Amino acid sequence: MDPERAMRRALAAARRQLGRTHPNPTVGAAVFRGDRILAAGATRPVGGAHAEVVAIEAARRRHGDRALRGASLAVTLEPCHHQGRTGPCTQVIRDAGLERVFVGERDPHPRVSGRGLRALRRAGLLVESGVLLEECRWQHRGFVSVIERGRPWVALKLAATLDGRIATASGESRWITGPAARAHVHGLRDRADAVMVGSRTAKADDPSLTVRRAGRRVRCPVRVVVDSRLALPPDRKLVRDRDASRTWLLAAKGRPAARRRALEAHGARVLEVPTRKPGLDLRAALRRLARDGLTSVLVEGGGGLSAALLAAGLVDEVHWYSAPALLGADARAAVGPLGLTHLAGRPRLELLEVRRLGADLYVHGVANPARRSRGPS
């Protein structure tokens, strides 16, 4: 079998686990023999088995030990060679009797980088790395961002009219886009470690920021509220619902203790971060989120937070949903002031996808492409 075909199967398995494995990368693996895929699998939630182990054990259950002897493995990220919460994956691969290992991306973590590949080669296995490298690096972009930049990968979602407005002057915003676009957004949430909003959005819209399908709640990512003054009322859904422990508030140091106690009494977490005029130091805030295990964050508003992240060069990916409607200059802008004086300083996108979602237009791109690795081809 073409190793790229097996790697695509591994990538497909990994995509189904996005948002569920942090702080570990979401890795996929596929065991194959000849032209047949024996099994595929992906990394389990933290503390669980890594992708290689999941795929090998699945192949063993379905086909027995003999089928593994001399078989091959495609894995999107270099297998680990150290003892962590689980044992070394290199040992599991050797013990299974596999002969060839095809690796997508070398692990950027200093504890792993290159060691897994060398261990497998010393054990006599044939090892090839760099198979579908760009696709694998895109799959692991959150993990890579944390290792290389110390912060999660940040995707910005904006749903606006053709003239870039997200609400009327009075604040009415439901619904700017149609059902197909809204369902697509829930798919984005489902693949993110966390969803982030500003405190004004959290107060005004009272969102739950959960993942829903057909009106049914199926998952709750971490909900992050940028709330420098710790002003979110404790009667909002993010604090009152059954997943309040999944709500993290980023606040400046020295906020009133009574406010903090009122929020924490419901299970919400308050994370103190440094300030930088006119609000929180967003770069420091993202570093704090990385230290607490987050690798990918989907930002859903509002205009002030979006502008602040864009101006600071902290947006890596953009999902823009454009509704065929106009609200005018007196309506609220999707992106607040950026303070640009020259066109050369404007945030730019490398477009990855443009298509219709129902009546709306969906535009997906990588921000500041000169500094980013490309998305999937």
C-alpha positions in Angstrom: 0.0 0.0 0.0 1.1 3.5 -0.7 2.2 4.9 2.7 0.4 8.2 1.9 -2.9 6.4 1.7 -2.3 4.9 5.2 -1.3 8.3 6.5 -4.5 9.8 5.2 -6.4 7.2 7.1 -4.4 8.1 10.2 -5.1 11.8 9.7 -8.8 11.0 9.4 -8.8 9.1 12.7 -7.0 12.0 14.4 -9.4 14.6 13.2 -12.2 12.8 15.0 -10.4 13.4 18.3 -9.6 17.1 17.9 -10.3 19.1 21.0 -10.2 16.0 23.3 -6.6 15.2 24.0 -5.0 18.4 25.3 -2.3 19.0 26.4 -1.2 16.1 24.3 -1.2 16.4 20.5 -4.1 14.8 18.6 -2.2 12.0 16.8 -3.5 9.4 14.4 -2.1 6.0 13.4 -2.9 3.2 11.0 -1.6 -0.4 10.9 -1.5 -1.8 7.4 -0.3 -4.9 5.7 0.0 -5.1 1.9 -3.0 -3.3 0.5 -5.1 -3.7 3.6 -5.7 -1.4 6.5 -5.8 -3.6 9.6 -6.9 -0.9 12.0 -6.6 2.9 12.7 -6.9 4.9 15.9 -6.1 8.2 17.6 -4.8 9.5 20.9 -7.2 9.1 23.8 -7.9 11.9 26.3 -5.1 12.7 28.6 -3.9 9.7 30.6 -5.2 7.3 27.9 -3.4 5.4 25.3 -1.5 7.1 22.4 -2.5 6.6 18.8 0.0 3.9 18.0 -1.2 1.8 20.9 -4.8 2.3 20.0 -4.2 1.2 16.4 -2.0 -1.8 17.3 -4.4 -3.1 19.9 -7.4 -2.7 17.6 -5.5 -4.6 14.9 -4.6 -7.4 17.4 -8.3 -7.7 18.5 -9.5 -8.0 14.9 -6.8 -10.0 13.2 -4.6 -11.6 15.9 -0.9 -11.3 16.8 0.2 -13.0 13.6 -1.2 -10.3 11.4 1.0 -7.7 13.1 4.3 -9.5 12.5 5.9 -7.8 9.5 3.1 -5.2 9.2 3.6 -1.5 8.8 2.5 1.6 10.8 1.7 5.1 9.6 1.6 7.7 12.4 1.2 11.4 12.1 3.7 12.3 14.8 7.0 10.7 15.9 6.4 8.0 18.5 7.4 8.8 22.0 10.5 7.1 23.6 10.0 8.2 27.2 7.9 7.1 30.2 5.1 9.6 30.9 1.6 8.9 31.9 1.9 6.0 29.5 4.8 3.9 28.5 7.1 4.5 25.4 5.2 3.9 22.2 8.5 2.8 20.6 8.5 -0.3 22.8 4.9 -1.2 21.9 5.8 -0.9 18.2 8.8 -3.2 18.6 7.0 -5.7 20.8 4.2 -6.0 18.2 6.7 -7.2 15.5 6.1 -4.4 13.1 8.8 -3.9 10.4 8.2 -0.5 8.9 7.1 2.8 10.4 6.1 5.9 8.4 6.1 9.1 10.3 4.4 12.3 9.3 6.1 14.9 11.5 9.1 14.8 13.8 8.0 15.7 17.3 9.1 19.3 18.1 9.1 18.6 21.9 12.8 18.6 23.1 12.1 15.5 25.2 11.1 13.5 22.1 12.5 15.1 19.0 14.4 12.5 17.0 14.7 10.0 19.9 11.8 7.9 18.8 13.0 7.7 15.3 16.5 6.7 16.4 15.2 4.1 18.8 13.1 2.4 16.1 16.0 2.4 13.7 18.4 0.9 16.3 15.8 -1.9 16.8 16.1 -2.8 13.1 12.8 -1.2 11.8 12.7 0.6 8.5 11.7 4.2 9.3 10.7 6.9 6.9 9.7 10.4 8.1 8.1 13.4 6.4 5.2 11.5 4.9 2.5 14.1 4.2 4.5 16.5 6.4 2.4 19.6 5.7 -0.9 17.9 6.4 0.5 16.3 9.6 1.9 19.6 10.8 -1.5 21.3 10.2 -3.1 18.5 12.2 -0.8 19.1 15.2 -0.7 22.9 14.8 -2.0 23.6 18.3 0.6 21.4 19.9 3.4 22.8 17.7 2.3 26.3 18.6 2.6 25.6 22.3 6.1 24.1 21.9 7.5 26.6 19.5 5.7 29.8 20.6 4.5 29.1 24.1 0.9 29.8 23.3 -2.1 28.0 21.8 -3.1 28.2 18.2 -5.7 31.0 17.9 -8.6 30.8 15.4 -10.9 33.7 15.0 -14.6 33.2 14.0 -16.6 36.1 12.7 -20.2 36.0 11.5 -21.2 39.3 9.9 -23.2 41.0 7.2 -21.6 41.9 3.9 -20.7 45.3 5.3 -18.9 43.7 8.3 -21.5 44.2 11.0 -22.4 41.8 13.7 -25.3 43.5 15.4 -27.6 46.5 15.1 -26.8 49.7 17.0 -29.2 48.4 19.8 -27.3 45.1 20.0 -29.7 42.8 18.3 -27.7 40.0 16.6 -29.7 36.8 16.5 -29.4 35.6 13.9 -27.1 37.2 11.4 -26.2 34.0 9.6 -28.4 31.0 8.8 -28.7 27.5 10.2 -26.0 25.9 7.9 -23.4 28.5 9.1 -24.4 28.1 12.7 -24.1 24.3 12.5 -20.7 24.7 10.9 -19.6 26.9 13.9 -20.6 24.1 16.3 -18.3 21.9 14.3 -15.5 24.3 14.9 -16.2 24.4 18.6 -16.2 20.6 18.7 -12.7 20.5 17.4 -11.3 23.2 19.7 -9.9 22.8 23.2 -11.5 26.1 24.2 -13.9 28.8 23.1 -13.1 32.4 24.0 -15.2 35.5 24.2 -14.9 39.0 25.7 -16.7 40.0 28.8 -19.1 42.3 27.0 -20.3 39.4 24.7 -20.6 37.1 27.7 -22.8 39.6 29.5 -24.9 40.9 26.6 -25.5 37.6 24.8 -25.4 35.2 27.8 -24.1 32.4 25.6 -23.5 28.8 26.7 -20.6 28.2 24.2 -21.4 24.5 24.2 -21.4 22.2 21.2 -24.9 21.3 20.0 -26.2 19.0 17.3 -29.9 19.1 16.3 -30.5 21.2 19.4 -28.9 18.7 21.7 -25.9 19.5 23.8 -23.1 17.0 23.0 -19.9 18.6 24.4 -18.6 21.5 26.4 -15.1 22.8 25.6 -13.3 25.0 28.1 -15.1 28.4 28.0 -12.7 31.3 28.4 -13.9 34.8 29.2 -11.5 37.8 28.9 -12.8 39.8 31.8 -10.1 42.1 33.1 -12.4 43.7 35.8 -13.9 40.4 36.8 -17.3 41.9 36.1 -19.2 38.9 34.7 -22.4 38.5 36.8 -22.6 35.1 38.5 -26.1 34.6 37.1 -24.9 34.0 33.5 -25.1 30.6 31.9 -21.3 30.3 31.8 -21.3 30.3 35.6 -24.6 28.8 36.4 -24.9 25.8 34.0 -23.7 22.2 34.8 -20.4 22.8 33.2 -19.4 25.9 35.2 -16.1 24.2 36.1 -15.3 24.4 32.4 -15.5 28.3 32.6 -12.2 30.1 33.0 -12.1 33.8 33.5 -9.0 35.8 32.6 -8.8 38.8 35.0 -6.3 41.4 36.1 -4.6 41.0 39.5 -6.2 42.7 42.5 -9.8 42.3 41.5 -12.3 42.4 44.4 -12.2 39.2 46.4 -16.0 39.1 46.8 -16.4 39.0 43.0 -13.9 36.2 42.7 -15.6 34.2 45.5 -19.0 34.6 44.0 -17.8 33.1 40.7 -15.7 30.4 42.2 -18.5 29.3 44.4 -20.2 27.9 41.3 -17.1 26.2 40.1 -15.6 28.7 37.7 -11.9 29.3 37.6 -10.3 32.8 37.9 -6.9 33.1 36.3 -4.9 36.3 37.0 -2.8 37.7 34.2 -0.8 40.9 33.8 -2.4 44.0 32.3 -1.3 46.1 29.3 -3.2 49.2 28.3 -6.1 49.3 27.6 -6.8 45.9 29.1 -5.2 42.5 29.7 -1.8 41.5 28.2 -3.3 39.1 25.7 0.0 37.5 24.9 0.6 36.7 28.6 -3.0 35.5 28.8 -2.5 33.0 26.0 0.8 31.8 27.6 -1.1 31.2 30.8 -3.7 29.2 28.9 -0.9 27.1 27.4 0.6 26.4 30.8 -2.9 25.2 31.9 -2.9 22.7 29.0 -4.8 24.4 26.2 -3.4 24.0 22.7 -6.2 25.5 20.5 -8.6 28.4 21.1 -11.6 29.5 19.0 -12.3 33.1 19.5 -16.0 34.1 19.0 -16.1 37.7 19.9 -16.7 40.5 20.2 -15.3 43.2 18.0 -13.0 44.7 20.7 -11.4 41.4 21.5 -11.0 40.4 17.8 -9.3 43.7 17.1 -7.0 43.5 20.0 -5.9 40.0 19.0 -5.4 41.0 15.4 -3.5 44.1 16.3 -1.2 42.1 18.5 -0.5 39.5 15.8 -2.0 36.8 17.8 -4.6 35.4 15.3 -3.4 32.4 13.3 -6.5 31.4 11.4 -9.8 33.1 10.5 -13.3 31.6 9.8 -15.5 34.4 8.3 -19.2 33.8 7.7 -20.8 36.5 5.6 -24.6 36.9 5.4 -26.2 38.5 2.3 -27.5 41.5 4.2 -26.5 45.0 5.2 -26.8 46.8 8.5 -25.0 50.1 7.9 -22.4 52.2 9.6 -24.4 52.7 12.7 -24.4 49.0 13.4 -21.7 47.2 15.5 -18.6 46.3 13.6 -17.2 42.7 13.5 -13.7 44.0 14.1 -13.0 47.1 16.3 -10.4 49.8 15.5 -7.0 48.4 14.6 -5.1 51.7 14.7 -3.7 51.2 11.2 -1.9 54.1 9.6 -0.5 52.2 6.6 -1.9 49.5 4.4 1.3 47.5 4.8 0.4 46.9 8.4 -3.0 45.3 7.7 -3.6 41.7 8.8 -3.7 39.5 5.7 -5.0 36.0 4.9 -3.9 33.2 2.7 -7.2 31.7 1.6 -7.7 28.0 2.1 -11.4 27.7 1.3 -14.3 29.8 0.0 -17.7 28.2 -0.3 -21.4 28.6 0.3 -23.1 27.4 3.5 -26.8 27.7 2.8 -27.5 31.4 2.0 -24.2 32.5 3.5 -20.6 32.7 2.3 -17.8 31.0 4.3 -14.2 32.2 4.0 -11.4 30.3 5.7 -7.8 31.4 5.8 -4.5 31.4 7.6 -3.5 34.8 9.1 -0.2 36.5 8.3 0.8 33.7 5.9 4.4 34.7 5.6 4.8 33.6 9.3 2.6 30.5 9.2 2.8 27.0 7.8 0.3 26.2 5.2 -2.9 24.4 5.9 -3.9 21.2 4.2 -3.8 21.0 0.5 
